[in-house]
């Protein structure tokens, strides 16, 4: 069994590749003629048995893998318990051999992971795929226990508070996902398709089986079931308050909760949650997320121009990457550096050229996250209120 542990500090090129490789897959999805699934998401999921109790108990002897050497050192007979979340819950993305990775899980179990939370802080491509899902260490705050009171209080606050309140990571009950038992070969394929073997590091996390298989059951703030260990791939952002490394690092936007994912990407996530019969409470949260939407002609022009400039280069590199990867799918460092440089150039050009000229490419204009009012509508109401005392009207949603 592969037990060598990699240094917890990911290389600069590796962190950039975590975003770049995900963006490459998304661009490939946009430009390919993959048939779309129109049936009920539940019909696409093959329900598999839970991992055996012996297999779950054995996980406490596991250690994190070195993702660069796992494919060479792992045994063909061993299996890996892999924690999937976000778009990897979707059959189309994870299991479909035609449009996805073709992974064939041996067993699966829905879990709650209090130590992690799902974020959307992996930058993608401005105007098209602004961001992707990622995981981060969960830090419980005092207001995490506020529950439904947050929404009521938000309605009484001013514009600034509303803007600060809308964050895609406002789910406070830990990361929700599915642990799949997969073969060593399939896990090596997962590593390779997440960035050529070095975009992420492998970590072990405590996973708690859901207390009830009924999706109508409430998700507890603190699970009480017996935990087990599972592997997941982790691409951490620089902690808040710390400066990014001077020699490079993972692409990281100033406000990691600012960007909105595309409607295409959010549909993968919501479809996957439905297919895996995740709790309705969690599915409701996912459906509440606002997608990035282009609302002006200038934005559309910016999208076309940026895509015409960078997408052909990215697709070309993504296509030829198979020529330089080893038999396990691991890319050489120089190729990861090249891919990362192109990806960084995309965001630098967005910040200093595209955004000033063509406008917002990460978030729907005027969308502060409230479901009933747009920012412009609230400004209009506030202006009227200064002149006459009128009853506040409900403004149209811009999200």
C-alpha positions in Angstrom: 0.0 0.0 0.0 1.2 3.5 -0.9 1.9 5.3 2.4 4.5 7.9 1.6 3.1 11.3 2.6 3.7 14.3 0.5 4.8 17.6 2.0 1.7 19.6 2.9 2.9 22.7 1.0 1.9 22.3 -2.6 4.2 23.6 -5.3 3.4 26.9 -6.9 2.8 25.3 -10.3 0.6 22.7 -8.7 -1.7 25.2 -7.0 -2.2 27.0 -10.3 -2.9 23.8 -12.1 -5.7 23.0 -9.6 -7.7 25.9 -11.2 -6.3 25.6 -14.7 -7.0 21.9 -15.2 -10.6 22.3 -13.9 -11.1 25.2 -16.3 -9.8 23.1 -19.2 -12.4 20.4 -18.5 -15.1 23.0 -18.3 -14.0 24.6 -21.6 -13.9 21.1 -23.2 -17.5 20.5 -22.0 -18.6 23.8 -23.6 -17.0 23.0 -26.9 -17.8 19.3 -27.3 -21.0 17.8 -28.5 -21.8 15.7 -25.5 -25.4 14.5 -25.5 -27.4 16.1 -22.7 -29.3 14.0 -20.3 -33.0 14.9 -20.1 -34.3 12.2 -17.8 -34.9 12.5 -14.1 -31.5 12.8 -12.3 -32.6 9.9 -10.0 -32.8 7.6 -13.0 -29.1 8.0 -13.8 -27.7 6.9 -10.4 -27.0 3.2 -9.8 -27.5 2.6 -6.1 -24.6 0.6 -4.7 -24.2 -1.1 -1.3 -22.6 0.6 1.6 -18.9 -0.3 2.3 -18.6 -3.1 4.7 -18.2 -2.4 8.4 -14.8 -4.1 8.3 -13.7 -1.8 5.4 -14.8 1.3 7.3 -13.1 0.2 10.5 -9.8 -0.5 8.6 -9.6 3.2 7.5 -8.2 4.3 10.9 -5.0 2.6 9.8 -4.8 4.6 6.6 -2.3 7.4 5.9 -2.5 10.1 3.2 -1.1 9.2 -0.2 1.6 10.9 -2.2 -0.5 11.8 -5.3 2.6 11.9 -7.6 3.6 8.3 -6.7 0.3 6.6 -5.9 -0.3 5.1 -9.3 3.2 3.5 -9.3 3.2 2.3 -5.7 -0.4 1.2 -5.1 -1.5 -2.4 -5.1 -4.0 -3.6 -7.7 -5.9 -5.4 -5.0 -6.4 -2.4 -2.7 -9.4 -0.1 -2.7 -9.7 3.5 -1.7 -12.5 5.3 0.1 -12.8 8.5 -1.8 -14.8 11.5 -0.6 -16.6 13.2 -3.6 -18.6 16.4 -3.4 -19.9 19.1 -5.7 -20.0 18.3 -9.4 -18.3 14.9 -8.7 -21.6 13.6 -7.3 -23.1 13.9 -10.8 -23.2 10.7 -12.8 -22.5 12.7 -16.0 -19.3 14.1 -14.6 -18.0 11.2 -12.5 -19.2 7.9 -13.7 -20.4 8.3 -17.3 -17.8 6.7 -19.6 -18.8 8.9 -22.5 -19.0 12.3 -21.0 -17.2 11.9 -17.7 -14.4 10.0 -16.0 -15.9 6.5 -16.2 -15.3 5.7 -12.6 -17.0 2.5 -11.4 -17.6 2.7 -7.7 -17.8 -0.6 -5.7 -19.8 0.9 -2.9 -21.0 4.2 -1.6 -22.3 6.0 1.4 -23.7 9.5 2.0 -21.7 11.4 4.6 -21.4 14.7 6.5 -17.8 16.1 7.1 -17.8 18.7 9.8 -14.1 19.5 9.4 -14.6 20.7 5.8 -16.9 23.0 3.9 -17.6 23.4 0.2 -16.5 26.7 -1.3 -16.4 28.2 -4.7 -13.0 29.7 -4.6 -11.3 28.0 -7.6 -11.2 30.6 -10.3 -12.2 29.5 -13.8 -12.6 31.5 -16.9 -14.1 35.0 -16.7 -17.5 35.5 -18.3 -17.9 31.8 -19.0 -17.0 29.7 -15.9 -16.1 32.2 -13.2 -15.4 29.7 -10.5 -15.6 26.1 -9.4 -16.2 24.2 -6.2 -13.4 23.5 -3.8 -13.1 22.5 -0.2 -11.7 24.4 2.8 -11.2 23.8 6.5 -14.4 24.5 8.3 -14.1 27.1 11.1 -17.2 27.3 13.2 -18.2 30.8 14.1 -20.6 32.1 16.7 -23.2 33.0 14.0 -23.1 29.6 12.5 -25.8 28.5 15.0 -28.1 31.4 14.1 -30.0 29.2 11.6 -33.1 30.7 10.2 -32.7 33.9 12.2 -30.1 35.1 9.7 -32.7 35.5 6.9 -35.1 37.5 9.2 -32.4 39.8 10.4 -31.0 40.4 6.9 -34.4 41.8 5.8 -34.0 44.5 8.4 -30.5 45.6 7.5 -29.2 48.1 5.1 -27.6 47.7 1.7 -24.1 47.1 3.0 -25.2 44.3 5.3 -27.1 42.7 2.5 -24.0 42.7 0.3 -21.9 41.2 3.1 -24.6 38.6 3.9 -24.7 36.9 0.5 -22.0 34.3 0.4 -22.1 31.0 -1.4 -20.5 29.3 1.6 -23.2 30.2 4.0 -24.0 26.5 4.6 -22.8 25.9 8.1 -23.3 22.1 8.7 -20.1 20.9 7.1 -19.3 19.4 3.7 -22.0 17.1 2.4 -20.8 14.4 0.0 -20.6 10.7 -1.0 -17.8 8.4 -0.1 -17.1 6.0 -2.9 -15.1 2.8 -2.5 -13.1 2.7 -5.7 -10.2 0.6 -7.1 -6.7 1.8 -6.9 -6.7 2.2 -10.7 -9.8 4.4 -10.5 -8.4 6.6 -7.8 -5.2 7.0 -9.9 -7.5 8.1 -12.7 -9.3 10.6 -10.4 -5.9 12.1 -9.4 -4.8 12.4 -13.0 -8.0 14.0 -14.2 -7.9 16.5 -11.3 -4.7 18.1 -12.7 -2.2 15.6 -14.1 -1.3 14.2 -10.8 -0.2 17.1 -8.7 -2.8 19.9 -8.6 -4.1 18.7 -5.2 -2.8 16.9 -2.2 -4.4 13.8 -0.7 -5.7 14.2 2.8 -7.7 12.0 5.2 -10.8 13.4 6.9 -13.4 12.1 9.4 -16.6 11.3 7.6 -19.9 10.7 9.5 -22.6 8.6 7.8 -25.9 10.4 7.6 -28.2 9.4 10.6 -31.1 8.7 8.2 -31.3 7.6 4.6 -34.6 9.6 4.3 -33.7 12.8 2.5 -36.5 14.6 4.4 -34.5 14.2 7.6 -32.9 17.4 9.1 -29.1 17.6 8.9 -27.6 17.9 12.4 -25.3 20.7 13.3 -23.0 18.1 15.0 -23.4 14.5 13.7 -23.4 11.7 16.3 -22.9 8.6 14.1 -19.6 6.6 14.2 -17.1 8.2 11.9 -14.6 6.6 9.5 -11.7 8.0 7.5 -11.8 8.8 3.8 -9.4 10.3 1.3 -10.1 13.4 -0.6 -8.1 15.8 -2.9 -7.5 19.2 -1.3 -6.3 22.4 -2.9 -6.3 24.9 -0.1 -6.4 28.7 -0.6 -4.0 31.0 1.3 -5.6 31.7 4.7 -7.3 35.0 5.2 -4.9 37.6 6.3 -1.8 35.9 4.8 -0.2 37.0 1.6 0.2 34.7 -1.3 3.7 33.2 -1.9 5.9 35.6 -3.8 7.1 32.8 -6.1 3.6 32.1 -7.4 0.8 29.9 -6.0 -2.8 29.0 -6.6 -4.8 31.6 -8.5 -6.7 33.4 -5.8 -9.2 36.2 -6.2 -9.3 39.1 -3.6 -12.8 38.1 -2.3 -13.0 34.3 -2.4 -16.8 34.4 -2.0 -17.5 36.9 -4.6 -17.6 35.0 -7.9 -20.7 33.1 -9.0 -20.6 29.7 -10.8 -22.2 29.3 -14.2 -25.7 27.8 -14.5 -24.1 24.8 -16.3 -21.8 24.1 -13.4 -24.5 24.6 -10.7 -26.8 22.2 -12.6 -24.1 19.5 -12.4 -24.0 20.0 -8.6 -27.8 20.1 -8.1 -28.3 17.1 -10.4 -25.6 15.2 -8.5 -27.2 15.9 -5.1 -30.6 14.7 -6.4 -29.1 11.5 -8.0 -27.4 10.7 -4.7 -30.5 11.5 -2.7 -28.8 14.0 -0.5 -30.9 15.6 2.2 -33.6 18.0 0.9 -32.3 20.7 3.3 -28.9 20.6 1.5 -30.5 20.4 -1.9 -32.6 23.5 -1.1 -29.4 25.4 -0.2 -27.8 24.3 -3.5 -30.8 25.5 -5.5 -30.6 28.9 -3.7 -27.2 29.6 -5.2 -27.3 32.3 -7.9 -25.6 31.6 -11.2 -23.5 34.1 -13.0 -25.6 35.7 -15.8 -24.5 38.0 -18.5 -26.9 41.0 -18.7 -25.3 43.5 -21.0 -24.1 43.5 -24.6 -20.7 44.7 -23.4 -20.3 41.7 -21.2 -21.2 39.4 -24.1 -18.6 41.1 -26.3 -16.0 40.7 -23.6 -16.9 37.0 -23.3 -16.5 36.4 -27.0 -13.2 38.4 -27.2 -11.7 36.7 -24.1 -12.7 33.3 -25.3 -11.3 33.9 -28.8 -8.0 35.0 -27.2 -7.4 32.4 -24.6 -9.7 29.4 -25.1 -7.9 28.1 -28.3 -4.6 28.1 -26.5 -6.0 26.4 -23.4 -7.8 23.7 -25.5 -4.6 23.1 -27.5 -2.5 22.6 -24.3 -5.3 20.4 -22.8 -5.3 18.3 -25.9 -1.6 17.8 -26.2 -1.2 17.2 -22.5 -1.8 13.5 -23.0 1.4 13.4 -25.2 3.5 14.5 -22.3 1.9 12.8 -19.4 3.4 9.5 -18.2 1.5 6.2 -18.3 -0.2 7.2 -15.0 -1.4 10.6 -16.3 1.2 12.6 -14.3 2.3 15.8 -16.2 5.9 17.1 -16.1 6.5 20.2 -14.0 7.4 22.4 -17.1 4.1 21.6 -18.7 2.2 22.5 -15.5 4.1 25.7 -15.3 3.2 26.6 -18.9 -0.5 25.8 -18.3 -0.4 27.9 -15.1 1.2 30.8 -16.9 -1.5 30.9 -19.5 -4.2 30.7 -16.9 -2.6 33.5 -14.8 -2.4 35.7 -18.0 -6.1 35.2 -18.5 -7.0 36.6 -15.1 -4.4 39.5 -15.3 -5.9 40.5 -18.7 -9.4 40.3 -17.2 -8.5 42.6 -14.2 -6.6 45.2 -16.2 -8.3 45.1 -19.6 -11.5 43.2 -20.0 -13.3 44.2 -16.8 -12.6 48.0 -17.2 -13.8 47.9 -20.8 -16.5 45.2 -20.9 -17.6 45.0 -17.3 -18.2 42.4 -14.7 -17.2 38.8 -15.6 -17.5 37.0 -12.2 -20.8 38.0 -10.8 -24.2 39.0 -12.1 -24.5 42.8 -12.2 -26.6 44.1 -9.3 -27.0 40.7 -7.7 -26.3 41.0 -3.9 -28.0 37.7 -3.2 -31.4 38.8 -2.0 -34.3 37.0 -3.6 -36.7 39.9 -3.8 -34.7 43.0 -4.7 -31.9 44.1 -6.9 -29.3 46.7 -5.8 -30.5 49.2 -8.3 -34.1 48.8 -7.3 -33.3 49.5 -3.6 -31.3 52.6 -4.6 -34.4 53.9 -6.4 -36.7 53.2 -3.4 -34.2 54.9 -1.1 -34.1 58.0 -3.3 -37.9 58.2 -3.3 -38.0 57.8 0.5 -35.9 60.9 0.9 -38.6 63.1 -0.7 -41.8 61.6 0.3 -43.0 59.1 2.9 -44.3 56.2 0.8 -44.7 52.5 1.5 -41.7 50.6 0.2 -42.5 48.6 -2.9 -41.0 45.2 -3.7 -38.4 45.5 -6.4 -37.9 42.9 -9.1 -35.3 40.3 -8.6 -32.1 40.7 -10.7 -30.8 37.2 -9.7 
